Amino acid sequence: MKFIAILLSCLLLIGSMPARAQDEGLYHRVKVQTGTGGLQKMAEQGIAVDHGFFKKDLYFITDLSEQEIEIIETLGLEYVIEIENVGLYYRERNKTPGLLKEYDENGCVDCPDYPTPENFELGSYAGFYTYQEMQDVLDSMRARFPELITVKQPIGSYSTNDGNQILYVKISDNPDVAESDEEQVLYTALHHAREVQSLSQLIFYMWYLLENYGTDPEITALIDSRELYFVPCLNPDGYLYNQSTDPDGGGMWRKNRRNNGSSYGVDLNRNYGSHWGYDDLGSSSASYSETYRGPGAFSENETQAIRDFCVDHNFKIALNAHTFSNLLIYPYGHIPSYLTPDSNTFRCIAEEMAGCSGFITGTGNENCRVCHQW
């Protein structure tokens, strides 16, 4: 379907250590010679192997903290640092005049070039949105299209560690009315605070829907027959932390801001309840790890909010936007041979969505117990 292709093109836009050391460590772009089994060894040590570029049984390219590089060395894997201090690299790159998008040998080059929505603008946060600008955009959408989108509102009474709310909006032909005969869809972004493009692509997509309603027959049919729910920033604490430490962009904080005692943060994407803590492949029990799954399933207010939001609705499908991997992952993920009853449907949808991009599709068993599985 055309709206799926539109979403895919938008996605391309798309033990404990001292807390102070964890917060201030540098990150580097690293190419690891994985060979056979190296990627799994990295996953077993809590390295997020779902975020990066890889060639099977050869190499894996990603941004790693200096602590994670030490883990690579301990595993005996050879590596080269391709870019030192990627935070600085991102800040400098964002200063390049006229640079709106960049493709390289690892990127998507064959997707249709959809016109930019008239109301879509870059933000002041190195071209991305500050947290306040995101809220302002949602207000602007409501002001311009009150017949299609709700006022932004919090999910229940949940608030984060820093007192922020988890906000959502709904796009539909009667947005302020609950229409029981319409299927419901959930879109989320910013599980990981440093993946700023996930927010931008979602805003792009929302503007595209709103502006093309009534003129594009497929978008019109979609909005007339569906209730589309959007949670554009699931991790406001982590996002605001990056915004405060790196106002010119390049902030590399990933998790939320839970105080673990001697470290901070839980990987929200690994805190969901489905097979939580099944093993240490793809998530970590170490609080300092980038993939720390938390002290228990749904221990975080952010994931509790999404859990209850799903219980209160009848979502037929959920799309969770991330960045820094050309992947489209669907459930299940904790056992490679363990498929959902509707796995053929997932497979067909994924192949359709990735048809023009060459994205890798599949269950991604290294990326276990994440939100798409729950």
N, C-alpha and C positions, 0 to 999 in steps of 0.2 A: 504493500500500500504506500501511497505517496507520503502520508504523514510519517511513516516509519523512516523513509529515506530522509525526510526533512530532519527528523530527530537525530539520525546518525550523522548527518552533515554538521549539525550543531554541536554534537559531541566532540567534533574535531577542533572546535575553536580553542573539542576537547581533549637472684642476689641483687642488690641495689647499689647504684653509684650515686655520688653526691648530686643533689638536684641542680646546684649551680653549674657544675661541669656539664650536666646533661643539657641545660638550657643554652649554654653558650658555645657548644661544640660546633666546629665547622663541618660542612658537607662537601663532598667531592663527587664528580662524575667518574665512575669506575667501570672498566671493562674487565670482567672476571672470566677467566678460562675455566669453564665448568666441567667440560668433558662429560663422561657418563656418570650420572649420580651426583654431580656437584650442586645442581640446583636444589635437589632434595636435602642435601647436607646443610645448605644455607637456610632453607625453610625450617629445618629442625632446630636451628639456632635462633629462630625468631626474626630472620630477615624477610622483608616483604617481597617475595619473588613474583608477586602479581603486579608489581609496579616497575616496569622497565621494558627493555627490548631484549629478545633472546633469539639465538639460533640453536635449535635442539642439539644437545650433546656437544656444543662447541663453546658458546660464550653467552654472557648475560651483561647488559649495560644498564646501570641505574645510578641514582644519587644515594650515596651512603655517608653516614656519620663516621667520624674517626674511630669511634668505638666499634662500629660495625666492620670497618676495615681491619681492625685488630682481630675480629672474629674470622674474617676471611684468611688472614695470615695463620691463625691457629689451625684452621682446617687444612692448611697446606695447599690452598688454591692460588695459582698465579694470577696476577692482576696488573693492570696499568691504570694510572690516574689520567683520564683524558682531559678533564677540566678541574683545576684546583679552585676551591671556594665557589661553588655553584651559586650561592646566594649573591655574591658580588657579580658573578657572570650574568645572572638574571637581571640584576639592577642595571648593569651597563647595557645589556641588550634592550631593555625597555626604553632606554633613552634614544635609541636609533630612530631618526625621523621617518615617519611614514611606515614603520614596521607594524603591520596589523596581524600578519600571520606568516608563519615560516614552515616550509616543508623541507625535510631532509630525507636521506635514504631510508629512514625508518618510518617515515610518515605516510599519510594517505594522500594520494595525488590524483585520484580518479573520481572523486565525488562531485556531484553537480554543484555548480556555483549558484546557490540560491541568493536572490537579492536581499540585501540587508534591510530589515524593517526600518521604516521612516523614523520611528521613535527610539530605536536602539542607538545608544551612545556609549562610548568608553567612559570608564570612571576615572577618578583622580588618583587611585591607588595603583600607580604604575600601569595605567590603562584598565585596571580592574576596579571593582566597586568597593568602597569602604562599607562597613556594616551599616552605617547610617544611609549611605547612598542606595544600598539595596532596599532598605525600607522606604526611601523616598520614591524609588522606581515602582514599588508595589502600590504606593499611594497614587502615583501618576497613572498607572494602569486603571485603577478604580475610577479616577476622575475622568479619564478619557473614554472608558468603556464600561460604565456602570451596569449596563444590561448584559455583560458577559463575564464579569469577574467580581468576586466578593471583596469586601474590606479585609485587610490582613488581620489575623487574630491568632492568639496563642493556642497551642494544643493543651487543653485542660489547664490545670493550675501548676504544671511543671515549670520549674526554673532550674538553671544550671548551677554549677559550683560558684560562679561569679554573679549569679542573680539575673541572668538573661533568660528570656522566654524563647520557646521554639515556635516560630511563626509559620502559618500556612495561608494559602488562598485557594479558591476553587474557580475554575473556568468552566462555564456551561451556558446553555441558552437561557436558563432561568437560574442564575447563580445563587440567589438568595432563597431558593426553594429546594427542599429535598425531594427529588423525583425518584421514587422507588423503582420505576420501570427503566431507569438508565444505568448502564454498567459504570463502575467506578475504576479509575486508574490512579496510581500514586507515582509521583516523580519526586526524587530527593537529590540533593547535592551537598557537598561539603561535609561528608562524614569525616574526611581528613582535611585539616585546616589549611594546609599548604597547597591544596589542589584548587587554586582560585579560578581556573578556567571552567571548572564544573558549574560554578555559579553563573559565569558569563554565558555559557551555552544555554543554560536553562532560561535565563532572562531573554536571550535572543529568540529561543523557541516560543516563549510565551507571547512576546511582541508579534512574532510571525503569525501565530494563531489568531490573536486579537485583530490584527490589521487585515487579515485575509478572509475573515469571516464575512459571508455574504457575497463574496466575489469568487472565491475558490470553492468549487462544489464539494470536493472531498473534505476540506477543512470545515466547511459549513456542516456537512453531514456528521463529521466527528463531534463537533461541539453540540450539535442538536441531539445527539444520541448517547452522549457520554457525560459523566461528571469527572473532570480532570483536576486532581488535587496536587498542589505543589508545595513542597517544603524546601525552599531554596538554600537554607543554611541550618544544617542540623548541629553544627559545632561552632556556635557563636563565640564561646570562650577562647578556643584555640585560634579562631580567625582574628578576633580582636587582639590576642596576644601577638600574633605575627604583625598585625597592623601597627601595634605600639612599638615593637622592637625593630621593625624594618619598614618604616613608612614609605620608603621608595621601592618596595617590592623585594622579593627574594627571601622572605621569611620561610624557614624550613620546619617550623613546628607542625607536627602531624596529629597528635592525639588531643583529647580534651584537656582540662586543667585540674583534674582531680589531684588532691594532695595525697601522695602515697607515703609520706613521711620523709624519705630520703630521695624521692624522685617525684615527678609529676606526670599525670596523664594516663588515660586508658584509650586504646584503639577502639573507637566506637564500632567500627565495622566488624570487630571480632568479639563484641560483647553480647551479641544476640543469643537467644536460648537454644536454638537447634543444635544439638550435639556439642554444646559449649564444653571446652576442656576435654574433648574426646581424646586428643593426644597433643603433642607439641609441634606437629607439622602444620605450619601456616599461622600459628599463633603461639604466644609465649606466656609462661607463668611468671616471668621475671619483670618486676615493675618498671625497670629502667628501659626495657625493650620497646622498640617502635611498634611492635605488634602485641604489646601486653593486653591480654584479654580481660583484665580486671579480676577482682576477688571473687566474683560470682556472675552467673548469667543474669543479664539485665540489672547489673549493679548500678548503672549510670542513669541519671534522670533523662538524658537524651534518648537512650534506647527504650526506656520505660515509656516515654511519650509516644514513640513510634509504635511500640507494641500495643498500647491502649488505643491509639488512633486507628490501627488496623482492626482491632477487636470491635471498635465502634462503627466500622464501615465494612463494606463487602468488596474489597478491591479484587479485581480479576487478574490484574498484572501490576507489577511495580518495576520501575526503571530507576536505578541508582547510578548517578553520574559520578565518575572518577576521571583522573587524568594520569598521564605518563604510562600508558601501555595501550597498544592497539589490540585490545581484547574485548570480546563480548561474552561475558560469563553468565551461565544459568545453572540452576541447582540440578542435582545435589553436588557437594564437593568433598565430603569427608572420606568417601570410599570411591575409587575410580569406577567400579562396576555397578554402583548403586544408583539406579535411575529413578526418576519420578514416574508416576503412572502416565503422565502426559508428556514424557520426554520427547516424543516425536514432534509434538506441537512446539515445544521449546526449540528443538533443533531446526525446524522449518522456519520459524520466525527469525531466529538468529541468522540463518543463512540468507534470508531475504534482506535483513537489515545490513548485513556485512557485504552484500553482493558487490557494491561499487567500490568498497574501500580496501578489501583484502584483509580486514581484521580477522584475527584468530578467534574462532568461536568454540565453545565447549564448556564442560563443567568445571575445569580448573581445580583439580583435587588438591593442588598445593595451597589453594586459597580457601581453606576450610572454615566452616562455621561463620560465614559472613552474612551480611544482611539479606542478600538475595536468597540464601538457603532458608532462613527463617520465614 
